[in-house]
Amino acid sequence: MKIYDDIGIQIPQVYLPQKGTDLTKWAVIACDQFTSQPEYWDKAEKLVRGAPSTLNLILPEVYLEKPGEAERIQHIQSSMRDYLDRGILQPREGLIYVERTVGGKTRRGLMLCLDLERYDYTKGSTSLIRATEGTIVERLPPRMKIRNGAALELPHILVLIDDPKRTVFEPLGAVKAGLEKLYDFDLMLGSGHLTGYAVSEKLEAQVVAALRELARPEVFAAKYGLKTEKPVLLFAMGDGNHSLATAKAIWERMKPEVGLNHPARYALIELENVHDEGLEFEPIHRVLFGLKKNIFASMQQFFGKNLSLVPLTSAEEVIERVDKSRGPKHVIGVVSDGGWASFGVIEIGNPTSNLPVGTLQTFLDTFLREGGADKIDYVHGKDVVFKLGAHSGNVGFYVPGMDKSDLFKTVILDGALPRKTFSMGEAHEKRFYMECRKIV
């Protein structure tokens, strides 16, 4: 495999399902979606039953830390070996240009490998590849159990570049009609369409040259108005932050034993441009389950005179109030089954974070640490947060989104954002598992 050390990438050898495979059954959505909606995964299991599928190669997080988890992991690892042994997966080397169409939008991407030696997810990192949000180290061990000893990796990781002149993907899209089509099919359960094209060596050279230009220190500094000695951020995490962090943690554990020339040093990802018109940043809302304390009294105590509670009459009114909010106060929507109001907003003056979600998360971390609720979930979509938040004993928080054009400069100047700040699309728009790569 070709390696371009200066920009931290490797041209991958990927494994794709053999010809004749039902790709609609093969590809399934990212494992960290629909974690409070087991009915989605029930539908997926019924749909793929008996057919080769990536559902047999991943552990949906709805089943994490549930009875049968160990057996599921064992099944995943045996299925990986079985698919390789039986030739269900076939290797090919090279970049893959992908287009995902869903909801009338098309976003463009490129399958390649990133060098984990150039990635650091710790706070204050200045590495070439960086996390965009806080990494919860405690969330890594369950994921490490799956990856440790696995023959394959399947990425749902989306990594971003800041390419306002559109020099990387658009040239590929312009000539796609002349490229070999590797797959072209409808995704399951209303998640749109996926197409993949083989990238020639000539086009690969153009991609590498464009990435090198973005990584030139003087180009980087001019783009953000920085001093040239500021370390270059070329690749910023979009989705799958904890999956890439898991790959990094496993690699650091393996490295002393296997040396630097090993497949696990690299991680397969899909690269996308933050300026792609088909890419939208969606907020990630919060739902608390099994409240043990009066959360509104706790918020009043935590924020003091800076907190105002404003009751409203409907979800629509909450959404409008939050989405239109501007100014120094942070405005966050609330839905619950009582205790203060079924619908409303909280307004927080003198906030401690630049983003409303950061201000809220500071409180929620303390509230959960003190036993205020059984658990928290991070959900996509306004319908989901209002549906789950209205259940007895729950509360949902509807948070505003962030402007995607602010991402790189914010991370460069301020460091990682509060965890679960944004999502690249809603749940059904998330990346589907399609390509595999050997890591042994």
Secondary structure, DSSP 8 states (H G I E B T S, - for coil): --EEGGGTEE--EEEEE-TT--HHHH-EE-TTSSTT-HHHHHHHHHHHTTS--GGGS---GGGTTSTTHHHHHHHHHHHHHHHHHTTSEEEEES-EEEEEEETTEEEEEEEEEEEGGGEE-STT---SEE-SB---GGGHHHHHHHHTT-SEE----EEEE--TT--SSHHHHHTGGGS-EEEEEE-STT--EEEEEE--HHHHHHHHHHHHHHH-HHHHHHHHT--TTS----EEEEE-HHHHHHHHHHHHHHHHHH-SSSGGGEEEEEEEETT-TT--EEEEEEEEEEE-S-HHHHHHHHHGGGEEEEEES-HHHHHHHHHT--SSSEEEEEEESSSS-SEEEEEESS-SSSSHHHHHHHHHHHHHHTT-EEEEEEEESHHHHHHHHTSTT-EEEE-----GGGHHHHHHHH-SB-TT-EEES-GGGS-EE--BEE--
